[in-house]
Amino acid sequence: MTVGAGPHGWDSLPRFGETLATMGRIRAFVETLTAWRADRRARPRIGRDPITFSFVEVMAGLVTFAGERFARPIRFRLDVSGGRLRDYFFATATTRAIGRVTVDGFASDAIAEGVLELSPYRRRTIRYAFDFTADDGAAYRFDGHKTIVHWRPVWSWTRLPGSVFDSTGAVVGDAMLRFDLRREFLNLARSFRFSR
């Protein structure tokens, strides 16, 4: 058998060599791309961290405890931080809330610590939940939420119904708080901060 020109002869070897070279370049490219992606994942994502927000809110109202025929004034001031701005618009922004709560004749400037869950667009609710200790040393929890109605913004964004629970989880009081637009709006607006 004579090996010569033709599709399977010596002149096909250069094309075979070109194919090997091309495969080698493709392999090298894939390896480089894989290494680049691994390095990118390992690096801090500077400039791509989520934007977070913080603010300070004050609300006040009345709470009626079980067995009482009168309502007690209640007021809290919460420093809210750590919420993701994207979650605020498209999901639920869970934030840390730390501040003070006062219930007339029940809790005097007690430490309040809990969370705010802000979902005004996805779920149309803003939940306030925090723990505090009464003057007698007993532990309690406030839990309430705003129901956001976009065609009634002032009413729905400033009204907070809630309940007070004891350490066993039993409801011991019903509350209604409001945000005072005239007194507190500027303070709320000035307190907003955004960071990465």
TORTOR-421179 format. One record per residue: x, y, z of N, C-alpha, C, O in turn. Coordinates in pm, whole numbers. Atoms other than C-alpha are relative to their C-alpha. Layout:
+--------+---------+--------+---------+----------+--------+--------+---------+--------+--------+---------+--------+
! n.east ! n.north !   n.up ! ca.east ! ca.north !  ca.up ! c.east ! c.north !   c.up ! o.east ! o.north !   o.up !
+--------+---------+--------+---------+----------+--------+--------+---------+--------+--------+---------+--------+
!      X !       Y !      Z !       X !        Y !      Z !      X !       Y !      Z !      X !       Y !      Z !
...
+--------+---------+--------+---------+----------+--------+--------+---------+--------+--------+---------+--------+
END
This chain:
+--------+---------+--------+---------+----------+--------+--------+---------+--------+--------+---------+--------+
! n.east ! n.north !   n.up ! ca.east ! ca.north !  ca.up ! c.east ! c.north !   c.up ! o.east ! o.north !   o.up !
+--------+---------+--------+---------+----------+--------+--------+---------+--------+--------+---------+--------+
!     86 !    -120 !      0 !       0 !        0 !      0 !     88 !     123 !      0 !    185 !     131 !     76 !
!    -82 !    -121 !     12 !     137 !      338 !    -95 !    -70 !     114 !     73 !   -187 !     143 !     52 !
!     53 !    -114 !    -73 !      92 !      630 !    139 !     40 !     125 !    -74 !    159 !     146 !    -97 !
!    -32 !    -120 !     74 !      71 !      956 !    -47 !   -107 !     104 !     19 !   -170 !     113 !    124 !
!    100 !    -106 !     -8 !    -154 !     1242 !   -124 !   -139 !     -59 !      8 !   -163 !    -171 !    -36 !
!    138 !      46 !    -10 !    -520 !     1211 !    -50 !    -56 !      30 !    137 !     16 !      76 !    225 !
!     66 !     -34 !   -128 !    -769 !     1249 !    233 !     57 !     -73 !    118 !     43 !     -26 !    231 !
!    -55 !      76 !   -112 !    -591 !      986 !    441 !    151 !     -14 !    -12 !    212 !     -97 !     56 !
!   -144 !       9 !     19 !    -235 !     1042 !    324 !     78 !      99 !     81 !     28 !     152 !    180 !
!    -86 !     -89 !    -77 !      54 !     1257 !    438 !    -53 !     142 !      6 !    -31 !     214 !    104 !
!     47 !    -138 !     -1 !    -118 !     1578 !    340 !   -110 !      24 !    102 !   -147 !     139 !    127 !
!    100 !     -17 !   -106 !    -383 !     1512 !    607 !     63 !      24 !    136 !     -5 !      68 !    228 !
!    -67 !     -18 !   -130 !    -124 !     1525 !    886 !      3 !     145 !     44 !    -20 !     172 !    162 !
!      3 !    -139 !    -45 !     -95 !     1906 !    886 !   -136 !      41 !     55 !   -144 !     112 !    155 !
!    132 !     -34 !    -50 !    -471 !     1934 !    925 !    -26 !     -64 !    135 !    -89 !      -5 !    222 !
!     13 !      67 !   -129 !    -460 !     1680 !   1208 !     76 !      76 !    108 !     30 !      91 !    221 !
!    -79 !     -79 !    -95 !    -188 !     1884 !   1374 !    -68 !     130 !     36 !    -64 !     174 !    151 !
!     74 !    -123 !    -27 !    -394 !     2201 !   1338 !   -117 !     -26 !     95 !   -148 !      56 !    182 !
!    111 !      35 !    -89 !    -687 !     2025 !   1502 !     47 !     -18 !    143 !    -19 !      29 !    236 !
!    -55 !      18 !   -134 !    -471 !     1920 !   1797 !     36 !     134 !     63 !     12 !     158 !    181 !
!    -37 !    -132 !    -51 !    -339 !     2274 !   1830 !   -123 !      79 !     42 !   -123 !     145 !    146 !
!    124 !     -71 !    -33 !    -693 !     2415 !   1823 !    -60 !     -54 !    129 !   -106 !      22 !    214 !
!     52 !      60 !   -123 !    -806 !     2168 !   2089 !     82 !      42 !    120 !     28 !      64 !    228 !
!    -87 !     -44 !   -109 !    -507 !     2267 !   2299 !    -31 !     142 !     42 !    -33 !     174 !    161 !
!     34 !    -139 !    -32 !    -597 !     2634 !   2272 !   -134 !       8 !     72 !   -151 !      87 !    165 !
!    132 !       1 !    -66 !    -958 !     2560 !   2365 !     14 !     -47 !    145 !    -47 !      11 !    236 !
!    -21 !      52 !   -136 !    -845 !     2358 !   2667 !     66 !     106 !     87 !     27 !     126 !    202 !
!    -68 !    -104 !    -77 !    -611 !     2635 !   2776 !    -95 !     114 !     34 !    -90 !     168 !    144 !
!     97 !    -106 !    -23 !    -892 !     2890 !   2738 !    -97 !     -39 !    112 !   -127 !      41 !    200 !
!     93 !      47 !   -103 !   -1131 !     2678 !   2947 !     67 !       0 !    137 !      5 !      41 !    235 !
!    -73 !       1 !   -127 !    -867 !     2633 !   3218 !     19 !     142 !     53 !      4 !     167 !    173 !
!    -17 !    -140 !    -41 !    -797 !     3007 !   3222 !   -131 !      59 !     51 !   -133 !     128 !    152 !
!    131 !     -51 !    -41 !   -1169 !     3087 !   3241 !    -40 !     -57 !    135 !    -92 !      16 !    220 !
!     34 !      63 !   -128 !   -1220 !     2838 !   3525 !     79 !      61 !    114 !     24 !      88 !    221 !
!    -84 !     -61 !   -104 !    -928 !     2984 !   3720 !    -44 !     142 !     29 !    -43 !     186 !    144 !
!     46 !    -138 !    -19 !   -1058 !     3339 !   3662 !   -128 !       5 !     82 !   -144 !      90 !    170 !
!    127 !       3 !    -73 !   -1405 !     3249 !   3787 !     23 !     -37 !    146 !    -39 !      21 !    235 !
!    -29 !      39 !   -139 !   -1264 !     3077 !   4097 !     64 !     116 !     75 !     33 !     139 !    191 !
!    -65 !    -113 !    -65 !   -1044 !     3379 !   4170 !   -100 !     112 !     27 !    -93 !     178 !    130 !
!    100 !    -106 !    -19 !   -1337 !     3616 !   4123 !    -92 !     -31 !    117 !   -130 !      58 !    193 !
!     87 !      38 !   -111 !   -1553 !     3420 !   4363 !     71 !      16 !    134 !      7 !      46 !    235 !
!    -75 !      -8 !   -125 !   -1277 !     3424 !   4623 !     24 !     143 !     44 !     43 !     170 !    162 !
!    -27 !    -139 !    -34 !   -1228 !     3800 !   4605 !   -120 !      66 !     66 !   -234 !      25 !     39 !
!    112 !     -78 !    -54 !   -1439 !     4045 !   4811 !    -73 !      70 !   -113 !    -10 !     126 !   -203 !
!     80 !     -59 !    107 !   -1721 !     4170 !   4595 !    -17 !     150 !     23 !   -126 !     196 !     57 !
!     -2 !    -143 !    -24 !   -1628 !     4536 !   4625 !    -96 !      68 !    -97 !    -94 !      43 !   -217 !
!     93 !     -73 !     84 !   -1901 !     4764 !   4500 !   -127 !     -77 !    -33 !   -219 !     -23 !    -94 !
!    117 !      80 !     31 !   -2150 !     4480 !   4475 !    -71 !     -49 !    126 !   -167 !    -126 !    118 !
!     68 !      36 !   -123 !   -2244 !     4440 !   4840 !   -139 !      63 !      0 !   -158 !     168 !    -61 !
!    135 !     -55 !      0 !   -2614 !     4496 !   4907 !     -7 !     134 !     72 !     63 !     156 !    171 !
!     23 !    -129 !    -66 !   -2727 !     4847 !   4995 !    -93 !     -25 !    119 !   -201 !     -83 !    103 !
!     83 !      14 !   -120 !   -2862 !     4852 !   5351 !    -46 !     136 !     49 !     11 !     239 !     12 !
!     54 !    -127 !    -50 !   -3064 !     5115 !   5531 !    -22 !      -9 !    150 !    -31 !    -117 !    207 !
!     30 !      -8 !   -143 !   -3125 !     5231 !   5886 !    -81 !     127 !     24 !    -75 !     222 !    -54 !
!     79 !    -117 !    -35 !   -3360 !     5475 !   6055 !    -43 !     -11 !    146 !    -28 !    -116 !    208 !
!     50 !      -4 !   -137 !   -3508 !     5576 !   6390 !   -147 !      39 !     -6 !   -184 !     138 !    -69 !
!    144 !     -27 !      3 !   -3882 !     5564 !   6448 !    -57 !       6 !    141 !    -20 !     -71 !    229 !
!     70 !     -16 !   -128 !   -4101 !     5680 !   6735 !   -149 !     -16 !    -25 !   -205 !      47 !   -115 !
!    144 !      16 !      8 !   -4460 !     5564 !   6783 !    -58 !       1 !    141 !      9 !     -37 !    237 !
!     65 !     -10 !   -132 !   -4706 !     5619 !   7066 !   -148 !     -30 !    -15 !   -207 !     -13 !   -122 !
!    142 !      31 !      3 !   -5056 !     5512 !   7159 !    -49 !     -48 !    135 !     -6 !       1 !    239 !
!     62 !      52 !   -123 !   -5257 !     5315 !   7413 !      0 !    -152 !     -2 !    -10 !    -214 !   -108 !
!      9 !     144 !    -14 !   -5255 !     4960 !   7546 !    -95 !     -31 !    115 !    -90 !      32 !    220 !
!     94 !      43 !   -102 !   -5531 !     4789 !   7742 !     34 !    -143 !     40 !     33 !    -233 !    -44 !
!    -36 !     133 !    -49 !   -5431 !     4493 !   7959 !   -123 !     -76 !     47 !   -223 !     -17 !     87 !
!    110 !      85 !    -42 !   -5653 !     4200 !   8042 !    -35 !      27 !    146 !     54 !      36 !    231 !
!     45 !     -25 !   -136 !   -5862 !     4266 !   8353 !     -2 !     147 !     38 !    -48 !     181 !    147 !
!      2 !    -144 !    -29 !   -5818 !     4644 !   8333 !   -107 !      69 !    -83 !   -131 !      33 !   -198 !
!    107 !     -73 !     67 !   -6095 !     4885 !   8244 !     49 !     134 !    -57 !    -31 !     218 !    -96 !
!    -55 !    -126 !     50 !   -5861 !     5163 !   8133 !    120 !     -32 !    -89 !    178 !    -141 !    -83 !
!   -113 !      16 !     92 !   -5592 !     5211 !   7869 !    121 !      76 !     54 !    108 !     185 !    110 !
!   -124 !     -63 !    -42 !   -5230 !     5293 !   7948 !     74 !      56 !   -122 !     78 !      -7 !   -228 !
!    -83 !     -53 !    109 !   -5014 !     5521 !   7733 !    122 !     -90 !    -22 !    182 !    -139 !     73 !
!   -119 !      77 !     36 !   -4738 !     5334 !   7548 !     77 !      79 !   -107 !     17 !     141 !   -195 !
!    -85 !     -72 !     96 !   -4446 !     5480 !   7354 !    129 !     -78 !    -19 !    188 !    -125 !     78 !
!   -130 !      62 !     22 !   -4143 !     5328 !   7189 !     81 !      81 !   -102 !     27 !     150 !   -188 !
!    -96 !     -60 !     95 !   -3836 !     5456 !   7006 !     95 !    -112 !    -42 !    163 !    -171 !     43 !
!    -81 !     111 !     49 !   -3655 !     5204 !   6787 !    104 !      47 !   -101 !     73 !     121 !   -194 !
!   -107 !     -17 !     98 !   -3321 !     5224 !   6609 !      2 !    -124 !    -87 !     34 !    -233 !    -41 !
!     15 !     111 !     93 !   -3370 !     5006 !   6304 !    118 !      -2 !    -96 !    152 !     101 !   -154 !
!   -119 !       6 !     87 !   -3070 !     4881 !   6103 !     13 !    -137 !    -66 !    -45 !    -236 !    -21 !
!    -33 !     127 !     65 !   -2946 !     4616 !   5864 !    -93 !     -46 !   -108 !    -75 !    -155 !   -162 !
!     93 !      44 !    104 !   -3232 !     4605 !   5618 !     58 !      18 !   -140 !    121 !     119 !   -169 !
!    -47 !     -10 !    139 !   -3150 !     4535 !   5253 !   -103 !      74 !    -84 !   -222 !      42 !    -84 !
!     90 !     -84 !     78 !   -3294 !     4794 !   5021 !    -74 !     -79 !   -106 !   -193 !     -57 !   -129 !
!     64 !      80 !    103 !   -3363 !     4542 !   4746 !   -113 !     -85 !     59 !   -219 !     -98 !      0 !
!    103 !      81 !    -65 !   -3555 !     4318 !   4988 !   -121 !      85 !     38 !   -234 !      37 !     35 !
!    110 !     -90 !    -37 !   -3761 !     4618 !   5098 !    -99 !      14 !   -115 !   -220 !      19 !    -92 !
!     87 !     -18 !    115 !   -3897 !     4657 !   4745 !    -52 !    -130 !    -59 !   -163 !    -135 !   -110 !
!     35 !     121 !     73 !   -3903 !     4299 !   4619 !    -25 !    -123 !     87 !    -69 !    -226 !     35 !
!     20 !     116 !    -87 !   -3919 !     4067 !   4922 !    -38 !      51 !    140 !   -130 !     131 !    154 !
!     21 !     -46 !   -137 !   -3906 !     4117 !   5301 !    135 !      39 !     59 !    225 !     -44 !     68 !
!   -124 !     -48 !    -61 !   -3634 !     4329 !   5460 !     -8 !     -22 !    151 !    -84 !      45 !    220 !
!     -2 !      29 !   -144 !   -3561 !     4185 !   5804 !    110 !      83 !     63 !    226 !      75 !     23 !
!    -94 !     -92 !    -63 !   -3392 !     4440 !   6029 !     10 !     -27 !    149 !    -75 !     -92 !    210 !
!    -16 !       6 !   -146 !   -3259 !     4459 !   6381 !    -57 !     128 !     60 !    -34 !     237 !      8 !
!     61 !    -115 !    -66 !   -3449 !     4688 !   6615 !     39 !       2 !    147 !     14 !     -94 !    220 !
!    -40 !     -18 !   -139 !   -3310 !     4817 !   6943 !    -43 !     139 !     45 !    -24 !     237 !    -27 !
!     42 !    -131 !    -47 !   -3453 !     5096 !   7154 !    -55 !      -5 !    141 !     -8 !     -80 !    226 !
!     61 !     -13 !   -132 !   -3670 !     5187 !   7451 !   -151 !       2 !    -13 !   -206 !      54 !   -110 !
!    145 !      -2 !     -4 !   -4033 !     5135 !   7541 !    -45 !      39 !    140 !     12 !      -5 !    239 !
!     59 !     -41 !   -127 !   -4241 !     5297 !   7813 !   -150 !     -26 !     -4 !   -219 !      15 !    -97 !
!    143 !      23 !    -19 !   -4583 !     5179 !   7929 !    -34 !      56 !    137 !     20 !      11 !    238 !
!     31 !     -71 !   -125 !   -4736 !     5402 !   8193 !    -38 !     -96 !    112 !   -133 !    -173 !     99 !
!     28 !      82 !   -116 !   -4727 !     5229 !   8532 !     30 !    -148 !    -19 !    -12 !    -231 !     61 !
!    -25 !     140 !     29 !   -4599 !     4907 !   8377 !    147 !     -27 !    -36 !    208 !    -120 !     17 !
!   -141 !      14 !     40 !   -4257 !     4949 !   8212 !     57 !     140 !    -22 !      8 !     216 !   -106 !
!    -57 !    -135 !      4 !   -4041 !     5257 !   8261 !    130 !       1 !    -81 !    234 !     -44 !    -33 !
!   -117 !     -13 !     86 !   -3801 !     5324 !   7973 !     78 !    -132 !     -8 !    200 !    -135 !      8 !
!    -62 !     133 !      7 !   -3733 !     4952 !   7933 !     70 !     -21 !   -133 !     30 !      35 !   -236 !
!    -71 !      33 !    123 !   -3487 !     4818 !   7680 !    -91 !     -87 !    -88 !   -149 !    -185 !    -42 !
!     78 !      76 !     98 !   -3666 !     4693 !   7369 !     96 !     -54 !   -106 !    178 !      21 !   -160 !
!    -89 !      60 !     99 !   -3491 !     4451 !   7136 !    -75 !    -105 !    -81 !   -140 !    -194 !    -25 !
!     71 !      94 !     86 !   -3629 !     4265 !   6837 !     27 !      23 !   -146 !    140 !      51 !   -186 !
!    -16 !     -13 !    145 !   -3690 !     4290 !   6465 !   -115 !      80 !    -59 !   -224 !      88 !     -2 !
!    103 !     -52 !     88 !   -3881 !     4481 !   6203 !     10 !     -78 !   -130 !    119 !     -98 !   -183 !
!      6 !      70 !    129 !   -3991 !     4290 !   5894 !    -80 !      88 !    -95 !   -202 !     100 !    -84 !
!     62 !     -97 !     89 !   -4061 !     4537 !   5617 !    -24 !     -61 !   -138 !     70 !     -96 !   -209 !
!     38 !      52 !    132 !   -4249 !     4414 !   5311 !   -121 !      78 !    -50 !   -228 !      21 !    -70 !
!    116 !     -82 !     36 !   -4469 !     4705 !   5203 !    -53 !     -24 !   -141 !   -166 !      13 !   -171 !
!     43 !      22 !    137 !   -4485 !     4597 !   4839 !    -30 !    -146 !    -30 !   -127 !    -177 !    -99 !
!     20 !     143 !     27 !   -4452 !     4217 !   4834 !   -117 !     -55 !     82 !   -209 !    -115 !     27 !
!    105 !      53 !    -87 !   -4669 !     4130 !   5134 !    -94 !     108 !     53 !   -198 !      79 !    112 !
!     77 !    -117 !    -46 !   -4800 !     4478 !   5211 !    -17 !       2 !    151 !   -123 !      35 !    202 !
!      1 !      -5 !   -146 !   -4712 !     4448 !   5578 !    134 !      49 !     52 !    238 !      33 !    -13 !
!   -122 !     -34 !    -73 !   -4459 !     4590 !   5822 !    -21 !     -49 !    143 !   -107 !       1 !    215 !
!     16 !      64 !   -131 !   -4417 !     4379 !   6135 !     99 !      57 !    100 !    218 !      73 !     69 !
!    -82 !     -47 !   -113 !   -4284 !     4512 !   6467 !     -7 !    -107 !    109 !   -116 !    -140 !    156 !
!     -2 !     101 !   -106 !   -4175 !     4252 !   6722 !    122 !      25 !     88 !    235 !      24 !     39 !
!   -114 !     -22 !    -90 !   -3961 !     4322 !   7028 !    -34 !     -47 !    142 !   -150 !     -50 !    183 !
!     12 !      46 !   -138 !   -3903 !     4192 !   7380 !     39 !     113 !     95 !    122 !     198 !     62 !
!    -36 !     -98 !   -104 !   -3890 !     4403 !   7695 !    -34 !     -58 !    136 !   -107 !    -157 !    148 !
!     22 !      44 !   -137 !   -3892 !     4363 !   8070 !    -78 !     106 !     76 !    -40 !     223 !     76 !
!     83 !     -93 !    -76 !   -4162 !     4522 !   8288 !     68 !      38 !    131 !    171 !     -18 !    168 !
!    -58 !     -47 !   -125 !   -4094 !     4704 !   8612 !      6 !    -109 !    107 !     91 !    -103 !    197 !
!     -1 !     108 !    -99 !   -4175 !     4388 !   8809 !     98 !    -112 !    -35 !    107 !    -211 !     36 !
!   -100 !      99 !     39 !   -3902 !     4194 !   8624 !    -52 !    -107 !    -94 !     26 !    -192 !   -139 !
!     57 !     101 !     89 !   -4139 !     3988 !   8410 !     30 !      36 !   -146 !     38 !     153 !   -183 !
!    -32 !     -19 !    141 !   -4061 !     3939 !   8041 !   -128 !       7 !    -83 !   -222 !     -69 !    -61 !
!    114 !     -16 !     89 !   -4304 !     4053 !   7773 !     49 !      22 !   -143 !    166 !      49 !   -169 !
!    -31 !     -18 !    142 !   -4318 !     4080 !   7398 !   -113 !      77 !    -67 !   -231 !      46 !    -50 !
!     97 !     -71 !     82 !   -4489 !     4329 !   7173 !     11 !     -53 !   -142 !    121 !     -72 !   -194 !
!      2 !      47 !    138 !   -4595 !     4206 !   6830 !   -118 !      64 !    -71 !   -233 !      47 !    -31 !
!    107 !     -64 !     75 !   -4790 !     4407 !   6578 !     44 !      22 !   -144 !    160 !       3 !   -177 !
!    -38 !     -27 !    139 !   -4801 !     4496 !   6212 !    -91 !     104 !    -63 !   -210 !     113 !    -33 !
!     75 !     -93 !     83 !   -4905 !     4770 !   5978 !    -45 !     -73 !   -126 !     32 !    -149 !   -185 !
!     50 !      54 !    126 !   -5123 !     4665 !   5686 !      0 !     114 !   -100 !    -77 !     209 !    -88 !
!    -19 !    -110 !     92 !   -5018 !     4878 !   5393 !   -107 !      -1 !   -108 !   -125 !     -99 !   -180 !
!    100 !     -21 !    104 !   -5296 !     5010 !   5172 !     49 !     119 !    -82 !     47 !     232 !    -34 !
!    -68 !    -103 !     76 !   -5134 !     5207 !   4892 !    -90 !     117 !    -39 !    -41 !     228 !    -61 !
!     89 !    -112 !     30 !   -5442 !     5412 !   4814 !    -44 !      74 !    127 !   -117 !     173 !    119 !
!     20 !     -72 !   -126 !   -5460 !     5510 !   5184 !    133 !       5 !     74 !    145 !     -52 !    183 !
!   -136 !       5 !    -56 !   -5091 !     5577 !   5258 !     12 !      59 !    140 !     76 !       0 !    227 !
!    -14 !     -64 !   -131 !   -5124 !     5815 !   5552 !    -61 !     -88 !    110 !      2 !    -109 !    214 !
!     68 !      83 !    -99 !   -5370 !     5594 !   5738 !     76 !    -130 !     25 !     99 !    -167 !    140 !
!    -59 !     133 !    -18 !   -5195 !     5263 !   5674 !    145 !       3 !     45 !    190 !     -89 !    113 !
!   -141 !      -7 !    -41 !   -4835 !     5379 !   5724 !     18 !      55 !    141 !    126 !      45 !    197 !
!    -15 !     -62 !   -132 !   -4906 !     5554 !   6054 !    -75 !     -74 !    110 !    -69 !     -33 !    226 !
!     86 !      72 !    -96 !   -5137 !     5303 !   6228 !     57 !    -138 !     26 !     79 !    -216 !    -66 !
!    -61 !     128 !    -38 !   -4994 !     5007 !   6420 !    -81 !     -70 !    109 !    -63 !     -38 !    227 !
!     66 !      82 !   -103 !   -5228 !     4763 !   6597 !     95 !    -113 !     41 !    173 !    -163 !    -40 !
!    -87 !     107 !    -47 !   -5054 !     4505 !   6812 !    -48 !     -59 !    131 !   -150 !     -18 !    186 !
!     34 !      67 !   -125 !   -5062 !     4281 !   7116 !    124 !     -14 !     86 !    236 !     -13 !     37 !
!   -107 !      26 !    -96 !   -4854 !     4229 !   7427 !    -17 !    -143 !     51 !   -126 !    -183 !     93 !
!      2 !     140 !    -42 !   -4764 !     3869 !   7517 !     88 !     -18 !    123 !    190 !      49 !    138 !
!    -85 !      31 !   -113 !   -4631 !     3730 !   7842 !     99 !    -110 !    -39 !    105 !    -150 !   -155 !
!   -106 !      96 !     29 !   -4348 !     3476 !   7871 !    -53 !    -136 !    -44 !     23 !    -216 !   -100 !
!     59 !     127 !     43 !   -4588 !     3186 !   7808 !    -60 !       9 !   -140 !   -103 !     -92 !   -197 !
!     59 !     -19 !    132 !   -4709 !     3335 !   7480 !   -146 !      40 !      2 !   -209 !      51 !   -103 !
!    140 !     -40 !    -12 !   -5049 !     3435 !   7614 !    -15 !     150 !    -22 !     70 !     229 !     20 !
!     26 !    -142 !     23 !   -5198 !     3765 !   7502 !    -50 !      62 !    130 !   -147 !      14 !    189 !
!     39 !     -66 !   -124 !   -5221 !     4000 !   7800 !    -42 !     144 !    -23 !    -87 !     211 !     70 !
!     38 !    -137 !     27 !   -5287 !     4329 !   7626 !    -15 !      26 !   -149 !     53 !     -35 !   -231 !
!     20 !     -43 !    138 !   -5412 !     4490 !   7306 !     36 !     147 !    -12 !     -3 !     229 !     71 !
!    -51 !    -136 !     14 !   -5250 !     4806 !   7175 !    -33 !      58 !   -137 !    -55 !     -14 !   -234 !
!     12 !     -73 !    126 !   -5299 !     5069 !   6908 !     95 !     120 !     10 !     79 !     208 !     95 !
!    -96 !    -109 !      2 !   -5010 !     5299 !   6826 !     -8 !      73 !   -133 !    -53 !      18 !   -234 !
!      0 !     -80 !    122 !   -4974 !     5578 !   6573 !    130 !      78 !    -12 !    195 !     114 !     87 !
!   -115 !     -83 !     28 !   -4693 !     5764 !   6408 !    -50 !     143 !    -20 !   -137 !     168 !   -104 !
!     44 !    -140 !      5 !   -4731 !     6140 !   6460 !     74 !      71 !   -114 !    191 !     107 !   -101 !
!    -64 !     -61 !    116 !   -4663 !     6292 !   6119 !     51 !     140 !     30 !    161 !     177 !    -13 !
!    -39 !    -139 !    -25 !   -4650 !     6650 !   6245 !    124 !      10 !     87 !    211 !      93 !     63 !
!   -112 !     -10 !    -94 !   -4405 !     6586 !   6526 !    121 !     -83 !    -41 !    235 !     -44 !    -14 !
!   -109 !      96 !     19 !   -4197 !     6295 !   6402 !     47 !     -20 !   -144 !    150 !     -82 !   -166 !
!    -38 !      30 !    138 !   -4186 !     6297 !   6021 !    139 !      52 !    -36 !    219 !     -21 !    -95 !
!   -132 !     -55 !     32 !   -3885 !     6528 !   5989 !    111 !     -76 !     70 !    216 !    -101 !     12 !
!   -101 !      78 !    -73 !   -3697 !     6337 !   6256 !     23 !    -135 !    -67 !    137 !    -181 !    -79 !
!    -12 !     128 !     69 !   -3770 !     6009 !   6077 !     77 !      16 !   -131 !    168 !     -62 !   -159 !
!    -66 !     -22 !    129 !   -3663 !     6147 !   5739 !    150 !      27 !     18 !    233 !     -24 !    -57 !
!   -141 !     -34 !    -24 !   -3338 !     6290 !   5881 !     81 !    -118 !     52 !    204 !    -121 !     38 !
!    -73 !     115 !    -59 !   -3252 !     5961 !   6050 !     38 !    -105 !   -103 !    121 !    -191 !    -73 !
!    -28 !     103 !    100 !   -3242 !     5757 !   5729 !    146 !       5 !    -45 !    200 !     111 !    -75 !
!   -137 !      17 !     47 !   -2898 !     5628 !   5634 !      6 !    -119 !    -95 !    -67 !    -217 !    -78 !
!    -21 !     110 !     95 !   -2784 !     5410 !   5344 !    148 !     -31 !     -9 !    231 !      59 !     -9 !
!   -141 !      41 !      6 !   -2463 !     5211 !   5322 !     11 !    -136 !    -68 !    -89 !    -204 !    -91 !
!    -28 !     132 !     56 !   -2300 !     4906 !   5165 !     73 !     -85 !    103 !    107 !    -200 !     76 !
+--------+---------+--------+---------+----------+--------+--------+---------+--------+--------+---------+--------+
END
